Amino acid sequence: MIEVRSALKAMGTRFEIVLYGERELYLKTVAEEVFREITRIEARLSYYQETSDITDINLHAYEQSVILDPPLFHLLSLAKRLWAETEGAFDLTIAPLLECWGFVGGSGKMPSCEAVEQARTLVGMHHLFLDSEDHVVSFDHPDVRLELGAIGKGYAIDQAVEMLRDYEIESALLHEIGRAHV
């Protein structure tokens, strides 16, 4: 049995894959396709990429409803349900607090109490409205912003596992191991 190992830095973390099978070239091709999909998902979900779907939502969802494709709508619906089930402990609207504390851009800073309280008023999935009939999202305040780091990596892993099944890979290990150091 042949073992193929590969790694990718994406979504602020390191993804690793180990595939087992009889055909090395096939396994390498599958690993490349899986990582191409993770990179595609990162490009769609990243808070840090100007061309991502999340950036588009963050810029426009207050002014107008933003139409989402079904997978992204489902992901945001799941996140809103998790927010309700965890009584707000899981929350994709955390971006204003991340910025307040300087976690965006890695500057890190001690904000004033007033700045923290202001940011907290913008956090909460109750600011996000999902219309399941038209698959649209909207915000009730112009400064609400989504950051999908908490769910995006898991979603990418789920999609990768589905790909491995589609490619009929019977033995594999796929994981992400926390913050990647570049």
C-alpha positions in Angstrom: 0.0 0.0 0.0 1.3 3.4 -1.0 1.1 6.4 1.4 0.9 10.0 0.1 1.3 13.0 2.5 0.7 16.6 1.7 0.1 19.9 3.6 -1.5 23.2 2.9 -1.5 26.6 4.7 -4.9 28.1 4.3 -7.5 29.8 6.5 -4.8 30.8 9.0 -4.1 27.2 9.8 -2.3 24.1 8.4 -4.3 21.3 6.7 -2.6 17.9 6.4 -3.8 14.9 4.4 -2.5 11.4 4.3 -3.9 9.1 1.6 -3.5 5.4 1.2 -4.0 3.3 -1.9 -2.4 1.5 -4.8 -1.8 4.3 -7.3 0.6 7.0 -6.2 -0.2 9.5 -9.1 -3.9 9.1 -8.4 -3.5 9.8 -4.7 -1.3 12.8 -5.4 -4.0 14.1 -7.8 -6.7 13.6 -5.3 -4.7 15.5 -2.6 -4.2 18.4 -5.0 -7.9 18.5 -5.8 -8.8 18.5 -2.1 -6.5 21.3 -1.4 -7.7 23.2 -4.4 -11.2 23.0 -3.0 -10.1 24.2 0.5 -8.3 27.1 -1.2 -11.5 27.9 -3.2 -13.6 27.8 0.1 -11.1 30.1 1.8 -11.4 32.5 -1.1 -15.2 32.5 -0.6 -15.4 32.6 3.2 -12.4 34.7 4.2 -12.9 37.9 6.1 -9.5 39.0 5.0 -9.9 38.7 1.2 -11.4 41.7 -0.6 -13.1 39.5 -3.2 -14.7 36.9 -0.9 -18.4 36.4 -0.5 -18.1 37.3 3.2 -16.5 40.7 2.3 -19.4 41.3 -0.1 -22.0 40.4 2.5 -20.2 42.6 5.1 -20.1 45.6 2.7 -23.7 45.4 1.4 -26.0 43.4 3.7 -27.1 46.5 5.6 -27.9 48.5 2.4 -29.6 45.7 0.6 -30.3 42.0 0.8 -27.5 39.9 -0.5 -28.4 36.8 -2.5 -26.5 33.7 -1.4 -25.9 30.4 -3.1 -27.6 27.5 -1.3 -24.4 26.1 0.4 -23.5 29.5 1.9 -27.1 30.2 2.9 -27.2 26.7 4.6 -23.9 27.4 6.4 -25.1 30.8 7.7 -28.4 29.2 8.7 -26.5 26.5 10.6 -24.4 29.2 12.3 -27.5 31.1 13.4 -29.0 27.9 14.8 -25.8 27.1 16.7 -25.8 30.7 18.1 -29.3 30.1 19.4 -28.5 26.7 20.8 -25.4 27.9 22.6 -27.1 31.1 23.9 -24.8 33.3 21.9 -21.5 31.5 22.8 -21.0 30.6 19.1 -21.3 33.8 17.0 -20.1 34.7 13.6 -20.8 38.4 14.1 -17.7 38.6 16.3 -15.7 40.7 13.8 -16.3 44.1 15.6 -14.7 42.7 18.8 -11.8 41.1 16.9 -11.1 44.5 15.4 -11.5 46.3 18.7 -8.9 44.1 20.4 -6.6 44.4 17.4 -6.8 40.7 16.4 -7.5 41.7 12.8 -4.1 42.4 11.3 -2.3 41.0 14.3 -1.6 44.3 16.0 -3.1 43.4 19.4 -4.1 46.3 21.6 -5.9 47.0 24.8 -9.1 48.8 23.9 -11.0 51.2 26.1 -14.0 50.0 28.0 -16.1 52.3 25.8 -14.7 50.8 22.6 -15.4 47.2 23.9 -19.0 48.2 24.8 -19.5 49.8 21.4 -18.2 46.7 19.6 -20.4 44.5 21.8 -23.5 46.3 20.6 -22.7 45.1 17.1 -22.2 41.4 18.0 -25.1 38.9 18.0 -26.7 36.9 15.3 -30.0 38.7 16.0 -28.5 41.4 13.8 -28.5 39.0 10.9 -31.7 38.2 9.0 -32.0 35.1 6.7 -34.8 34.7 4.2 -35.0 31.0 3.4 -37.4 31.6 0.5 -35.1 33.9 -1.5 -31.8 32.7 0.1 -30.8 36.3 1.1 -29.1 37.8 4.1 -29.3 41.3 5.5 -28.1 43.1 8.6 -29.9 45.6 10.8 -26.9 47.8 11.4 -24.2 49.1 8.9 -21.3 48.0 11.2 -22.3 44.4 11.7 -19.7 42.1 10.1 -19.3 38.3 9.8 -16.1 36.4 10.4 -16.4 32.7 9.6 -13.1 31.4 11.1 -15.1 29.5 13.7 -17.1 27.5 11.2 -15.2 27.8 7.9 -12.4 25.4 8.7 -14.9 22.7 9.7 -16.9 23.3 6.6 -13.8 23.0 4.4 -13.0 19.7 6.1 -16.5 18.4 5.6 -16.3 19.3 1.9 -12.9 17.6 1.6 -14.2 14.4 3.2 -17.1 14.4 0.7 -14.5 14.7 -2.1 -12.5 11.8 -0.7 -15.7 9.7 -0.8 -16.4 10.8 -4.4 -12.9 9.7 -5.4 -13.5 6.4 -3.6 -10.5 6.9 -1.2 -11.0 4.2 1.4 -8.2 5.1 3.8 -7.2 8.6 4.6 -6.4 11.1 7.4 -7.3 14.8 7.0 -7.0 17.4 9.7 -6.2 20.9 10.5 -3.8 21.6 13.3 -4.4 25.1 14.5 -2.6 28.4 13.7 -0.2 28.1 10.9 3.1 29.9 11.3 4.3 31.4 8.0 
